[in-house]
Amino acid sequence: QVRLVESGGGLAQAGGSLRLSCAASGITTTRYAFNWHRQAPGKQRELVAAIDIGGSTAYTESVKGRFTISRDNARKTVVLQMNSLKPEATAVYYCNIRGFGSDYWGQGTQVTVSS
């Protein structure tokens, strides 16, 4: 059974940092790209960052230069380091693996940034 478990969310002040982790189990993570999505209240879910099997990364424009996605294949974890947080980053953040006809999601972790 594939499981993705996010952790590290919480409350931060604007300008602060949070580090989100996604622990995967039941899957050979080296075969998949990982994505972080977020969904703010009343808004559609959006892709925030992605990292492919070779370690290449991509970010939505609004977080470039402030967020960093990384992966540790040995630990089957993916980390989203979020710096210089802004109130508009407030959302539930979801870890996602998609490929080979499958689409797996974690339960999400709440990030709240106060101004």
KEKE-3310 file (N, C-alpha, C; in steps of 0.2 Angstrom, whole numbers, plus 5000, padded with zeros to 4 digits):
npx = (5004:5003:5009:5009:5015:5014:5023:5027:5021:5012:5012:5018:5027:5025:5039:5046:5051:5047:5048:5043:5040:5039:5035:5037:5030:5029:5032:5042:5052:5062:5058:5049:5043:5041:5029:5024:5009:4997:4982:4973:4960:4945:4951:4958:4967:4984:5000:5015:5029:5041:5050:5061:5065:5079:5082:5080:5072:5057:5047:5032:5029:5027:5034:5047:5064:5062:5057:5062:5064:5068:5075:5077:5082:5086:5080:5068:5061:5054:5057:5051:5057:5053:5055:5056:5042:5026:5010:5000:5004:4997:4989:4983:4995:5000:5008:5013:5013:5015:5012:5015:5002:4997:4992:4996:4992:4996:4989:4989:4996:4994:4998:5000:5002:5006:5003)
npy = (4994:5011:5025:5042:5054:5069:5081:5095:5107:5122:5136:5152:5167:5181:5182:5173:5155:5138:5121:5108:5090:5075:5059:5044:5028:5010:5011:5012:5025:5030:5029:5039:5056:5069:5080:5095:5102:5115:5121:5134:5142:5143:5143:5135:5120:5121:5118:5119:5115:5104:5089:5080:5063:5063:5074:5087:5102:5112:5126:5135:5152:5162:5157:5156:5156:5157:5146:5129:5113:5097:5080:5064:5050:5038:5039:5040:5052:5068:5085:5101:5116:5132:5148:5166:5168:5172:5180:5175:5162:5154:5139:5122:5110:5098:5083:5074:5060:5055:5045:5031:5028:5030:5039:5047:5054:5063:5067:5080:5095:5109:5125:5141:5158:5172:5189)
npz = (5000:4995:5004:5008:5018:5025:5034:5046:5044:5050:5060:5054:5054:5043:5032:5038:5040:5035:5035:5025:5025:5016:5018:5010:5007:5003:4989:4975:4976:4968:4955:4952:4949:4961:4968:4975:4980:4983:4992:4994:5005:4996:4984:4969:4969:4967:4958:4966:4967:4959:4958:4948:4943:4941:4949:4944:4945:4947:4948:4953:4948:4958:4969:4966:4970:4983:4989:4990:4983:4987:4987:4995:4991:4997:5010:5006:5005:5003:5003:5006:5007:5014:5013:5017:5019:5014:5018:5008:5006:5014:5016:5013:5011:4999:4996:4982:4971:4954:4941:4929:4927:4939:4954:4968:4984:4998:5015:5017:5024:5035:5032:5039:5037:5046:5045)
capx = (5000:5007:5007:5013:5014:5017:5024:5031:5016:5011:5011:5024:5026:5028:5046:5049:5052:5044:5051:5038:5043:5034:5038:5034:5031:5026:5033:5049:5052:5067:5055:5044:5044:5037:5026:5020:5003:4994:4976:4971:4953:4941:4954:4959:4973:4990:5006:5020:5036:5041:5057:5060:5070:5086:5084:5079:5066:5053:5043:5028:5033:5027:5039:5054:5069:5061:5055:5067:5062:5074:5073:5082:5080:5088:5075:5061:5058:5055:5057:5050:5060:5050:5058:5053:5035:5021:5003:4997:5006:4993:4986:4985:5000:5000:5013:5010:5017:5010:5016:5013:4995:4995:4991:4995:4992:4996:4983:4990:4998:4991:5003:4997:5007:5002:5006)
capy = (5000:5017:5030:5048:5057:5076:5084:5101:5112:5125:5144:5156:5174:5183:5183:5167:5149:5132:5115:5102:5084:5070:5052:5039:5021:5006:5013:5013:5032:5032:5029:5044:5063:5071:5086:5098:5106:5118:5123:5140:5142:5146:5143:5129:5117:5123:5115:5123:5113:5098:5087:5073:5057:5066:5079:5093:5105:5117:5130:5141:5158:5165:5155:5155:5160:5157:5139:5124:5106:5092:5073:5060:5043:5033:5040:5040:5058:5075:5091:5108:5122:5138:5154:5172:5166:5178:5177:5171:5155:5150:5134:5116:5108:5091:5079:5070:5056:5054:5041:5024:5027:5030:5046:5046:5060:5063:5069:5087:5098:5116:5131:5147:5163:5178:5196)
capz = (5000:4995:5008:5008:5024:5026:5041:5046:5043:5056:5059:5054:5053:5037:5032:5042:5036:5037:5031:5025:5023:5014:5019:5006:5009:4998:4982:4973:4974:4963:4948:4951:4951:4967:4967:4981:4978:4989:4991:4999:5005:4991:4978:4966:4970:4962:4959:4969:4966:4957:4957:4944:4946:4941:4953:4941:4949:4944:4953:4951:4948:4964:4975:4964:4974:4990:4990:4987:4984:4987:4988:4998:4989:5002:5015:5003:5008:4999:5007:5003:5011:5012:5016:5016:5018:5013:5020:5003:5006:5018:5012:5014:5006:4998:4993:4976:4966:4948:4935:4927:4927:4946:4956:4975:4987:5005:5018:5018:5030:5035:5033:5040:5038:5048:5043)
cpx = (5004:5004:5012:5011:5017:5018:5027:5027:5016:5010:5017:5022:5028:5035:5050:5049:5049:5047:5046:5042:5037:5038:5034:5035:5027:5027:5040:5050:5057:5064:5050:5047:5039:5035:5023:5015:5001:4987:4974:4963:4950:4945:4956:4966:4978:4996:5011:5027:5036:5049:5057:5065:5077:5088:5083:5072:5063:5048:5038:5031:5033:5031:5046:5059:5068:5059:5060:5064:5068:5071:5079:5080:5081:5083:5068:5057:5059:5053:5055:5052:5057:5052:5055:5045:5031:5014:4999:4999:5002:4989:4987:4990:5000:5006:5010:5015:5012:5015:5014:5006:4992:4995:4990:4996:4992:4989:4983:4992:4996:4997:4999:5002:5004:5006:5008)
cpy = (5006:5022:5036:5052:5063:5078:5091:5107:5116:5133:5147:5163:5176:5185:5177:5161:5143:5127:5109:5096:5079:5063:5047:5032:5017:5007:5014:5020:5034:5032:5035:5051:5064:5078:5089:5103:5110:5121:5128:5140:5146:5146:5136:5126:5119:5119:5120:5122:5106:5096:5080:5068:5059:5071:5086:5096:5110:5120:5134:5147:5162:5163:5154:5159:5160:5150:5134:5117:5102:5085:5069:5053:5038:5033:5040:5046:5064:5080:5097:5113:5128:5144:5160:5171:5173:5175:5173:5164:5151:5146:5127:5113:5100:5088:5074:5066:5054:5050:5034:5023:5028:5037:5045:5053:5059:5066:5077:5089:5106:5120:5137:5152:5169:5184:5200)
cpz = (5000:5000:5007:5014:5025:5033:5040:5045:5050:5055:5059:5053:5046:5037:5035:5037:5039:5032:5031:5022:5021:5014:5015:5008:5004:4991:4981:4971:4969:4956:4947:4953:4957:4965:4974:4978:4984:4987:4996:4999:4999:4984:4975:4968:4965:4963:4961:4967:4963:4957:4953:4947:4945:4945:4950:4944:4945:4949:4950:4952:4954:4970:4973:4968:4981:4993:4987:4989:4983:4989:4991:4996:4994:5008:5012:5005:5003:5003:5003:5008:5009:5016:5014:5014:5018:5015:5014:5002:5010:5014:5015:5009:5006:4994:4988:4972:4960:4943:4934:4928:4935:4948:4964:4978:4995:5008:5018:5024:5030:5036:5034:5041:5040:5046:5048)
residu = (GLN:VAL:ARG:LEU:VAL:GLU:SER:GLY:GLY:GLY:LEU:ALA:GLN:ALA:GLY:GLY:SER:LEU:ARG:LEU:SER:CYS:ALA:ALA:SER:GLY:ILE:THR:THR:THR:ARG:TYR:ALA:PHE:ASN:TRP:HIS:ARG:GLN:ALA:PRO:GLY:LYS:GLN:ARG:GLU:LEU:VAL:ALA:ALA:ILE:ASP:ILE:GLY:GLY:SER:THR:ALA:TYR:THR:GLU:SER:VAL:LYS:GLY:ARG:PHE:THR:ILE:SER:ARG:ASP:ASN:ALA:ARG:LYS:THR:VAL:VAL:LEU:GLN:MET:ASN:SER:LEU:LYS:PRO:GLU:ALA:THR:ALA:VAL:TYR:TYR:CYS:ASN:ILE:ARG:GLY:PHE:GLY:SER:ASP:TYR:TRP:GLY:GLN:GLY:THR:GLN:VAL:THR:VAL:SER:SER)
# end
